Amino acid sequence: MNIIEKLKLAELKGRGGAGFPTYLKWESVLNAKAPKKYIICNAAEGELDLKKDKYILENYLKDVLFGIEIALKTIDNSLAYLYLNKEYYSLIKNKIDNPKIILIEEDNGYIGGEESTAINVIEGKAPEPRKRPPYVSEKGLFGMPTLVNNVETFYYVSKIEKGEYDKERFYMIVGENIKGGVYELKEDMTIREILKQTNNYLEEPFYVQSGGGSCGEILVEEEFDKPVCGEGFIRVISYKEDPYKIMEKWATFLMEGNCDKCTPCREGTYRILEMVQNKNLKGMEEIFSVLEKTSFCALGRGIPTSFRSLINKVILK
């Protein structure tokens, strides 16, 4: 059985947030007709408070590299790039000895996690997303078919190849007055199960942010029996915390971290920050609607999720 068949059988989905079946990405690039192909392991990890890839690189670098090497062997005439933020580059720059894996040091923050942005940066272009179609599996780096997966996905590719995968994933838990940390657990566990098993379930009333550090959805106690979505991120939040301070942190991060390519993100995040600082929520839903309908990329379209859910489930409850 070849690796693509193994990935399909394992039902591995990408761990960068979108949850796209991994085997379909690999199959698309493998079947594309081109004289050269590329593989990118995206370790930008610029999302707010997320350090899951850092944990994996520190503890399982050999597995990640093995996953990349499997892709190199599977996809003919290919070359791999390991796209790292500056902190992660410093961690592993002296630990790579495969000439077919090229390290790229970048500092593009949140937008660096978007796959076509990574391609633009490697090509020496502005750190901003590309219009799709064409998809990067058809026309990516230097116009050639390109496979882009994140660190955790390549880690699990290696586990699948070695017969060691049992439908796990990594979860990062953050928050005040909790243990926190990164944990490898079953991928279908609920938020309640994860927090109790890791001793991170607060005794006082609390809610969580699930999926991502800036755009993850707010879930209240009666929703804790849902699985964790997106990037495997859980923020534990006591009702004692000021929700406006939480939103100000999100808005500041998103205003500073968006690529400024499109007006909805550039102006919308500025206006959201201004409204949050003034504790004036009137008209914010209109900004959310514009972001969702007109943002150039998925990152912009995802911005309203955290704010809207916090406002509706906590502030206006």
C-alpha positions, 0 to 999 in steps of 0.5 A: 500500500502506498502512502496516499492509500494509507493517508486515505485509509487513516482519514487524516485531515490537514491540521492547519485549520481547514480540515481538508483531506490530506490524501486529496492534496497529495494525490492532486500534486502527484497527478499534476503534469509538470517538470518540477514540483514543490513541497512546503512545510508551513511552520509560520504559526503566527496565530495569537497565543498558538505554540503547538508547532513549536512544541512539535518541532522541539520534541518530534523534529525527526518525525516531521522531517521524515514526513517531509522526506516521504513527500519527497519520495512520493512526488517525483522531481520535487524540492521541499521548503521548511517555512519557519518564523524567526523563533522556530528557525533559530530552534532547528537551523542547525539540525537539518542535513537534507539538501532537498529541504531548504529552510526559509526564515520569515517574520510575517505573523498571522498572514504567514499561515496562509499557504499562498502567502508562504509561496509569495514570500519564498518567491520574494514577493509581498506577504499577501495571499493569492486569488484562487483558482488556480489552486496551489496544487495546480500552480503554486511555487514558481508556477509549479504544482505545490503541496503545502501542509503544516508541521502537525500534518507532516508529523502524522504522515510519518506516524501513518507510514510507521503504522503508529497513528491512532487518530490523535491530534495535538491540542494547545490549552491556554488561560489564566489560573490553569495548567495549560500546555500542549497535549496529544489526545484523540481527535474526537474528544470533546472540550469537556473531556479534554479539559477534565483529562488534562486537569484544566477544568476550572471550578468557577464558571467559565467559557472557552474559545475553540479553534484559534487564538484570535478567530476561534469561536466562543463556546459556553458550558452547555456547548462543551460537549462539542469537539475542538475545531480548527487548529486544536486550540482551547482558551479557558476564560473565567467570567471574571475576565473583562470581555472587552479586554479580550476583544481588544487583544484580538482586534489589536492582533488582527489589525497589526497582523493582516496583510493590508491587501484588501480594504475590509481587513485593513479598515474593518479591523481598525474600526473593530478595535476603535469600537471595542475600546469605546465599548460601543458595539452598535454597527459592529455587525455591519462590519462583520457582514462586510468582512464575511462577504468581501474579504480577499481571503479566508483569514479576513472572512473568519474574523467575525467569528470570535467577536460575534460569538463573545458578544452574543453569548457572553456580553449580551446574554 
